[in-house]
Amino acid sequence: MTTIDFLKQKFPGEDSNFITNILYKLFPLRIAKKLLIIDLPNDLQNLTYSETGLYLYGKSGVGKTIFSCCYLLGLLKTQSDLNKMFFINTTDLLFKFKASYIHRSDETETELLEKYSKAKLLILDDFGIDKITDWSFQMLYVLINNRYENMLPTIFTSNHDLDEMAAKLGDNRITSRIQESCEIVKMDGKNYRD
């Protein structure tokens, strides 16, 4: 089933422009365009909301990001969900936090933390590609711990397994929370970008 057909079933009576705008609101342009041309997995219609997150790891290009986006689409139930579920690249998230300090940003650090800490579903894409500083560790810890304490699902995509991630972070507090709150899935396969 195409993404457009899938979303038309979720939002009956809405036209294709509305459906396309959903994708552009939720995801970066390249991902939204890719979602428009792929067929979605059949079992996506049967997804139910769960407090369990996912930690998807594997080599670059095996489909972790697209899978996580399809998962988010499968959980959409109402238009109000569009404002409660977020996809964000981890580097972009950290830049948003930094921008809240030095520019007149639309959102303060506190508002950003609250928005992403309380999201019904949060996808943190490319988790672990950044150079870890004390500040970035602290920001990620606060966010992930808030979601962990409130039993809110987070989907992580990463090139690192949890042991590698703990070594990269220099600490296991974040990865232990991920391990307890997420299903850990190794994704193998051919790099579709090759």
Protein Blocks (a to p, Z undefined) as FASTA:
>chain_A
ZZklmmmmmmghiafklmmmmmmmmpcfklmmmmmmpccdfklmmpccdfbdcdddddeh
iommmmmmmmmmmmpmbfklmmmcccddfklmmmmmmmmmmmccfbdfklmmmmmmmpmb
dcdehihkaccdfklmmmmmmmmmmmmmnopacddddfbdfklmmmmnopaklmmmmmmm
pccdddedddfkZZ
